[in-house]
Amino acid sequence: MNLKKYTFIRRKLDSGKLQQSFLIFYLCTIMLKENEFIDKELGIIHIRINPRARHIILRPQPAGILITAPPYTSSPEVKQALERFRDSLKKSQEKIEQKLIDFQFRIDAPLFKLSLIKGEKEEFMARWRTGEMQIICPPHISFADQQLQEWLHKVIEEGLRKQAKKILPPRLQALSEKHNLPYNHLKINSSKGRWGSCSGSRNINLSYFLLLLPVHLIDYVMLHELAHTKEMNHGKHFWTLLDKLTDGKAHSLRNELRKFNPSF
């Protein structure tokens, strides 16, 4: 941080405990926002500041850990949380390591199905058949090639994106109308850090990885974001509203959702 900028802020906020607390809040936000470091065991540790977060949340990913933290979180608090859950994070990472995409690879989610089929030609093709995405592969292809794996991931994600744009908008609109919770705009994105989000302008973002979830959890995520059109934080009123929308199952559905990861 620029020393002159710090001095200016310090002079402006030099009186009273409230101003001092705001200064600490401001400096911690600058210190942690979009910060990354490497952990020898866990990989890339990415720290994301979320003004609506009330607790530190650690999400294991194949190449590292995504940490979502409130703005007032200090660096030692983040490292303490990381050490506390290190063993469980390592085990979770092992479970979500990216599988080799080959002829045995399958996605069999209710709203998105995919398989790889051995073809006769020395070229790749993609087609949709009876609601299933099929990738036709050359008969003697080697799936061990890393560049091929990266390309196949992109092809599958593009399939997810196209299918999500067909399925998710009408489903969100139906829930919005059913519960009288209007929103402004919907955007389908590739987020692996969160299933969905809602801005203060009532714009909703949904990850196309939602299609990998059971249908009732897709609806839960949508209802969660629609609830934010009335209650922007995760306080008591928010959970009361979400409980009403989910027949009293808000917390149990949240816990069930935590067992899934936005990856394949």
C-alpha positions, 0 to 999 in steps of 0.5 A: 500500500502507498505510504502517502495514501496510508498517512492520509487515511490515518490522519482522516481517521485518527479519532475515535474507536469507530474510525480505528476499526474502519482503518483496520477493516480497510487495511485487511481488505487490501491485504487479503483481496484476491491474494494467492500463495503456494502451499507445498501440500495443498497447492495454490491457496486463493483467498477471495474477499466477500463482503457478505461472508460471515465466516471463513469458508475453505473449498478444496479444488483439484489444484489448490484451495479456494478460501472465501473470507469476510473483509475484516479477516486477518492473514493469521486467521486465514492460515490458522483455519488452513492448518486446522482443516489441513488433513480433511482438505487433503482427503477432499482433494484426493476425492476430487482429483480430475479423472482421466477422460477416456472411453470409461469416463461418464457423466450421468447427472439427471440434466446432463449426460455424457459419454465417449464413443470409439469411432472409425475415423481419425477425427473427433466429433460431438453429437447429441443423441436422446438427451446425451452428449457423445464425443466420437473419438479416433479408435487408437487415440491415446488419452494420456496426452495432457493437451488432449485432456485439457481440450476434452475438458473444454469441449465438455464445459462448452457442452455444459454451457450450451445445455445450461443456457437451455435449462436454467433460465426457464427453471429460474423464471418459473421459481421466480414467478411461483414465489413472487421473487422477481430478479433483473438479469440472469448470467450463466458463467463458469464459476467453480468457486460458487454455484450462484450469486445475486448482486444488490441490483438483483442480477443473478449469476449461475454456474453451468456446473449446476447441471452436475447436481441432483435436480432438487439441489439445483432448485435449492441454489436458485431459491437461495439466490432468489431469496437474496433479492429480498434479503442480501445478507445471510442473517436470520431473516434470510434463513427464515425466508429460505426455510419458507421456500424450501419447506423447512429444509434450508439447512439440510439442503445446504449441508447436502450441497456441501458434499458436491464439487463443481468439477467432473 
